[in-house]
Amino acid sequence: MLNDTICAISTALKEGAISIVRMSGENSLRILYGISDIKNMKPNHIVYGHIYDGDQMIDEVLVSYFEKGRSYTREDMIEINCHGGIYVTRVILNLLLKKGCRLAEPGEFTRRAYLNGRIDLSKADSVNDLIKAQNSVQARSAIRGLNGSVERLLMPLMEEMKDIISMIEVNIDYPEYEDEVQMSTEIVRPHLEKWIRDVKDMIDKAERFRVVKDGLDTVIIGKPNVGKSSLLNALLDADKAIVTDIAGTTRDLVEGKVVLQNITLNLIDTAGIRDTSEQIEQIGIRKTMEAVEKADLIILVIDASDITEEDEELMKKYQDRDLLVVYNKSDLKETGEISISAKNKEIGKLVDYLNEKYKEDVSLADEDILNNERQIALMKNCLNDLENMEQNLDGNSMDLVVTDLDEAYHCLCQILGKEYQEELIDHMFRNFCLGK
């Protein structure tokens, strides 16, 4: 597959000023010369010319050439800047296919950049993160990743592990070498304790930042008629949920997304929690319970003018979760730390509280940090191997200790893609867009 010359449309396929059609592979220049009046392209230059299908001119274009070893894919690359538009762009793409290109798979240009050693797998992750970034926090984090933040984070730890592995293996394989340091429990344990602390800290920061980066899955709960739907509408600044004085109006989950200064909330308004014999409302309450179990943040809305035992029970039930109690209907009675009037869209105290609560986590975008679920999952595997190593260290079994440490080290290698696994690579790049 790496010997094929691939092509794809790298811009959105819709009307616009300019579209870009991209080629990569050893036949890129030959194919370009076969469909254009452009000859003798020089690397890192942009040339004006025309694309032809036989004798018929298709478009006037600007063409860039990036030579092998210095391009995004480290292969010969051509980018054809043509007039934007679905028809012309597709005609040029089809010409390239007819002349010997293969249509690139999603993410194949970046995949080739990885396989050809231009970027590691964590940087490939960041390419996709930057494309999908919806706010400045996500973009800042992705840019750091492109600049090698994950590698900077992991390499000191990997170097320490590699040194200890090599010394233990020398002791095991060559016990007659008495001049070598004899790796004992006393020597290894301080290193191991430090690694476990460091890995736990990396995981904690990454999971905190994931919430800021991907948005906080937030469930709004409470009794019927306390103002949950009004709060959703006020946060979204839209009438998305039905609001009436009739208890049990919300029977299904109503969702929306709101971007605050420091946090994005993936909001879910739920059915009011109460005892009811009405079958459809029971289904809604069951869905509420399921949503609560998956939530990062629970906002419990309480009617400040009518606080009941049911409210107290809900506070107690979710006190061990990330629970935020909001006292609504402040126009009738103001009480509690976060007092609002959702009906009048007076929710400033809630918004200020949320922005302040996650301000520190937002600053993690400017640190070297793990960037996604794949990296976090591998780091958790690394932690598990280190904790197994700790148990075997207590048993003073260096054979098992070095096996666990080797497994932990390989987890870090997989984060950077230093160990090539075809199924992992296939799955990862399948999520990229065409042309990237």
C-alpha positions in Angstrom: 0.0 0.0 0.0 2.8 2.4 0.8 4.0 2.1 -2.8 0.8 3.4 -4.2 0.4 7.0 -5.2 -2.7 8.3 -3.4 -5.0 11.3 -3.9 -7.9 12.9 -2.2 -9.8 16.2 -1.9 -8.4 17.9 1.2 -10.9 20.7 1.5 -14.7 20.5 2.1 -16.5 19.4 -1.0 -18.8 22.4 -1.4 -18.8 25.7 -3.2 -16.0 28.0 -2.3 -13.2 30.2 -3.6 -10.5 27.4 -3.6 -10.4 23.6 -3.4 -7.2 21.6 -2.8 -6.6 18.2 -4.3 -3.7 16.4 -2.9 -1.4 13.6 -4.2 1.4 11.6 -2.4 3.7 8.9 -3.8 6.5 8.3 -6.2 4.4 8.9 -9.3 3.0 12.2 -8.2 5.1 14.4 -10.5 4.6 12.0 -13.5 0.8 12.1 -13.0 0.8 15.9 -12.7 2.7 16.3 -15.9 0.3 14.0 -17.6 -2.8 16.2 -16.9 -1.3 19.7 -17.1 0.9 22.1 -19.0 3.2 22.3 -16.1 6.7 20.8 -16.5 9.9 20.7 -14.5 8.4 21.5 -11.1 10.9 22.7 -8.4 10.5 21.7 -4.8 8.8 24.1 -2.4 7.6 26.3 -5.3 4.1 27.3 -6.4 3.5 27.3 -10.2 0.6 28.7 -12.2 -0.8 26.4 -14.9 -3.8 24.6 -16.4 -5.3 21.2 -15.9 -6.4 19.3 -19.1 -8.5 16.3 -19.9 -7.1 15.5 -23.3 -7.4 18.7 -25.3 -10.1 20.1 -23.1 -9.0 22.6 -20.4 -10.6 21.9 -17.1 -9.3 24.7 -14.9 -6.5 27.2 -14.2 -4.6 26.2 -11.0 -1.8 26.9 -8.7 0.3 23.8 -7.9 2.7 23.2 -5.0 5.4 20.5 -5.0 7.0 19.1 -1.8 9.9 16.7 -2.5 10.4 13.3 -0.9 12.0 13.5 2.6 10.8 17.1 3.2 7.0 16.8 2.8 4.2 16.0 5.2 4.3 12.3 4.2 8.0 12.2 3.5 7.0 11.2 0.0 6.8 13.3 -3.2 3.6 15.4 -2.7 1.6 17.6 -5.0 -1.2 20.0 -3.9 -3.4 21.3 -6.7 -5.2 24.6 -5.8 -8.2 24.8 -8.1 -11.3 26.9 -8.2 -13.7 25.9 -5.5 -16.8 24.0 -6.6 -18.0 20.4 -6.4 -17.9 19.7 -10.2 -14.4 21.0 -11.1 -12.8 19.5 -8.0 -14.3 16.1 -8.7 -13.2 16.2 -12.3 -9.6 16.8 -11.3 -9.8 14.1 -8.7 -11.2 11.6 -11.3 -8.4 12.6 -13.7 -5.8 11.7 -11.1 -7.5 8.4 -10.5 -7.7 7.7 -14.2 -3.9 8.4 -14.5 -2.9 5.9 -11.9 -3.6 7.3 -8.4 -5.6 5.4 -5.8 -8.2 7.2 -3.7 -6.7 7.7 -0.2 -8.3 6.1 2.8 -9.4 8.4 5.7 -6.3 9.7 7.4 -3.9 8.0 5.0 -1.7 11.0 4.4 -1.1 11.3 8.2 -0.7 7.6 8.5 2.1 7.7 5.9 3.7 10.6 7.9 3.7 8.3 10.9 4.9 5.1 9.1 7.6 7.1 7.4 8.9 8.5 10.7 7.9 12.1 10.3 5.7 12.1 13.4 5.0 9.7 16.3 1.5 8.4 17.0 0.8 11.0 19.7 1.4 13.8 17.2 -0.9 12.0 14.8 -3.5 12.1 17.5 -2.9 15.8 17.8 -3.4 16.3 14.1 -6.9 14.9 14.4 -7.6 16.8 17.6 -6.6 20.1 15.9 -8.9 19.4 12.9 -11.8 18.7 15.3 -11.1 21.5 17.8 -14.2 23.6 18.6 -12.6 26.1 21.0 -9.3 27.7 22.0 -8.6 25.2 24.8 -8.9 22.2 22.4 -6.7 24.0 19.8 -4.0 25.0 22.3 -3.8 21.4 23.6 -3.6 20.0 20.0 -0.8 22.5 19.0 1.2 21.4 22.1 0.7 17.8 21.0 1.9 18.6 17.5 5.0 20.2 19.1 5.8 16.9 20.9 4.3 17.5 24.4 3.4 13.8 24.9 6.9 12.7 24.0 8.4 15.3 26.3 6.2 14.0 29.1 7.0 10.4 28.6 10.7 10.2 27.6 12.3 10.9 31.0 10.1 8.1 32.5 10.9 5.8 29.6 14.7 6.4 29.9 14.6 5.6 33.6 12.7 2.4 33.1 14.9 1.3 30.2 18.0 1.8 32.4 16.6 -0.3 35.3 15.4 -3.0 32.9 18.9 -3.3 31.3 20.6 -3.5 34.7 18.3 -6.2 36.0 18.6 -8.2 32.9 22.4 -8.0 33.1 22.2 -9.4 36.7 19.9 -12.2 35.6 21.7 -13.2 32.4 25.3 -12.7 33.6 25.4 -13.4 37.4 29.1 -14.0 37.1 29.7 -10.2 36.4 30.3 -9.2 40.0 31.4 -5.7 38.9 27.9 -4.8 37.8 25.5 -3.1 40.2 23.4 -5.9 41.8 19.8 -4.7 41.5 18.1 -5.3 44.9 14.7 -4.5 46.3 16.2 -1.5 48.1 17.6 0.0 44.9 14.6 -0.6 42.8 11.8 0.4 45.2 12.5 4.2 45.3 12.4 4.3 41.5 9.2 2.3 41.4 7.5 4.5 44.0 8.4 7.6 42.0 7.1 6.0 38.8 3.8 5.1 40.3 3.4 8.6 41.7 4.3 10.2 38.3 2.0 7.9 36.3 -1.0 8.5 38.7 -0.4 12.3 38.4 -0.4 12.0 34.6 -3.6 10.0 34.6 -5.3 12.4 37.0 -4.3 15.5 35.0 -5.4 13.9 31.7 -8.8 12.9 33.1 -9.4 16.3 34.5 -8.4 17.9 31.2 -10.6 15.5 29.2 -13.6 17.0 30.9 -12.5 20.5 29.9 -11.5 19.4 26.4 -14.5 17.2 25.5 -17.1 18.9 27.7 -18.7 18.0 31.0 -21.5 15.5 30.7 -23.9 17.4 32.9 -27.3 16.1 34.1 -29.9 18.4 35.6 -32.1 16.6 38.1 -34.7 17.5 40.8 -38.3 17.1 41.7 -41.0 18.0 39.1 -41.6 21.7 38.6 -38.5 23.0 40.3 -37.3 24.7 37.1 -35.0 22.1 35.5 -36.2 22.8 32.0 -36.2 26.5 32.6 -32.5 26.2 33.6 -31.7 24.3 30.5 -33.4 26.9 28.3 -31.6 29.7 30.2 -28.2 28.1 29.8 -28.8 27.4 26.1 -30.5 30.8 25.6 -33.2 28.9 23.6 -36.6 27.4 24.3 -35.5 23.8 23.8 -37.4 22.2 26.7 -41.1 22.5 27.3 -41.9 24.5 30.4 -45.3 24.4 32.1 -46.7 24.4 35.6 -47.9 20.8 35.1 -45.8 18.2 37.0 -44.1 15.6 34.8 -43.9 17.6 31.6 -40.4 16.3 30.8 -40.7 12.6 30.1 -37.7 12.0 27.9 -34.1 13.3 28.0 -33.6 16.7 26.4 -30.0 17.5 25.4 -28.0 20.6 24.5 -24.5 22.0 24.6 -23.4 25.3 26.1 -19.9 26.8 25.9 -19.0 28.9 28.9 -15.7 30.8 29.4 -13.8 27.9 30.9 -16.0 24.8 30.3 -18.3 23.3 27.8 -21.4 21.6 29.3 -23.0 18.7 27.5 -26.4 19.3 29.1 -29.2 16.7 29.8 -32.5 17.8 31.2 -34.2 14.9 32.9 -37.7 13.8 34.0 -38.6 15.0 37.5 -37.8 12.5 40.2 -40.9 11.4 42.2 -43.0 8.4 42.9 -45.6 8.0 40.1 -47.9 5.3 38.8 -47.9 6.8 35.3 -46.1 4.3 33.0 -44.6 6.8 30.5 -43.3 9.0 33.3 -41.8 6.0 35.0 -39.8 5.3 31.8 -38.6 8.9 31.8 -37.5 8.6 35.5 -35.6 5.4 34.7 -33.8 7.1 31.9 -32.9 9.9 34.4 -31.3 7.4 36.7 -29.3 5.9 33.8 -28.1 9.4 32.7 -27.1 10.2 36.3 -24.8 7.1 36.6 -22.8 8.3 33.5 -22.7 12.0 34.3 -19.5 13.9 35.2 -21.5 16.6 37.0 -24.9 16.5 38.6 -26.8 19.8 39.0 -29.6 19.3 41.5 -32.2 22.0 41.2 -34.2 22.9 44.3 -37.2 25.2 44.6 -35.8 27.7 47.2 -39.4 28.6 48.2 -40.3 25.0 49.0 -37.4 22.9 50.2 -38.7 19.4 51.1 -37.4 16.1 52.6 -37.3 14.8 49.0 -34.7 17.5 48.2 -32.7 16.5 51.3 -32.8 12.8 50.2 -31.5 13.7 46.7 -28.6 15.7 48.2 -27.7 12.8 50.5 -28.0 10.2 47.8 -25.5 12.0 45.4 -23.2 13.6 48.0 -20.3 11.4 47.0 -20.6 12.4 43.3 -19.6 15.7 41.8 -22.9 17.4 42.9 -23.8 21.0 42.5 -26.9 22.2 44.4 -28.7 25.1 42.7 -31.5 27.0 44.5 -34.0 28.2 41.9 -36.8 30.8 42.1 -34.7 33.4 43.8 -37.4 35.9 42.7 -39.6 34.3 45.3 -37.0 33.5 47.9 -33.2 33.8 47.8 -31.2 31.2 49.7 -28.1 29.0 49.3 -24.7 29.7 47.8 -25.9 29.4 44.2 -29.2 31.2 44.0 -30.8 31.8 40.6 -34.1 32.6 38.8 -34.1 30.3 35.7 -37.5 31.6 34.6 -36.1 35.2 34.4 -32.7 33.9 33.0 -30.9 35.3 36.1 -28.3 32.5 36.2 -25.1 34.6 36.6 -24.1 33.0 40.0 -24.2 29.5 38.5 -22.2 30.5 35.4 -19.6 32.3 37.5 -19.3 29.3 39.8 -18.8 26.9 37.0 -16.1 29.1 35.3 -14.2 29.4 38.6 -14.6 25.7 39.4 -12.8 24.6 36.2 -10.4 27.5 35.7 -7.4 25.5 37.0 -8.3 22.5 34.8 -8.4 24.8 31.7 -4.7 25.8 32.4 -3.7 22.2 31.8 -4.0 23.0 28.1 -0.7 24.7 28.5 1.1 21.7 30.1 2.6 18.6 28.6 -0.3 16.2 29.1 -1.9 13.0 27.7 -4.4 14.0 25.0 -7.1 11.4 24.5 -8.7 8.1 25.7 -6.3 5.9 23.8 -3.3 7.4 25.6 -5.1 7.4 29.0 -6.1 3.8 28.6 -2.5 2.8 27.8 -1.2 4.8 30.8 -3.7 3.0 33.1 -2.3 -0.3 31.7 1.2 0.9 32.6 0.1 1.8 36.1 -1.4 -1.7 36.5 1.9 -3.3 35.4 3.8 -1.1 37.9 1.5 -2.1 40.7 2.0 -5.8 39.8 5.7 -5.1 39.9 5.4 -3.7 43.4 3.8 -6.9 44.6 6.5 -9.0 43.0 9.2 -6.7 44.4 7.9 -7.6 47.9 8.4 -11.2 47.0 12.0 -10.3 45.8 11.4 -12.1 42.5 13.5 -10.1 40.0 12.5 -12.3 37.1 8.8 -11.3 37.6 9.8 -7.7 38.4 11.6 -7.1 35.1 8.7 -8.8 33.2 6.2 -6.4 34.8 8.5 -3.4 34.2 9.0 -4.4 30.6 5.2 -4.5 30.1 4.9 -1.1 31.6 7.6 0.3 29.4 5.9 -1.2 26.3 2.6 0.6 27.2 4.5 3.9 27.0 6.0 2.8 23.7 2.5 2.2 22.3 1.4 5.7 23.3 4.1 7.1 21.0 3.6 4.3 18.4 7.1 3.1 18.8 5.7 -0.4 18.5 3.8 -0.9 15.3 0.5 -2.7 15.7 -1.5 -2.8 12.4 -4.9 -3.2 14.0 -4.4 -0.3 16.3 -3.2 1.9 13.4 -6.1 0.9 11.2 -8.6 1.7 13.9 -7.0 5.0 14.8 -6.7 6.5 11.3 -10.2 5.3 10.3 -11.5 8.3 12.4 -9.6 10.9 10.3 -11.2 12.8 7.5 -10.5 12.1 3.8 -7.5 14.1 2.5 -5.7 14.2 5.8 
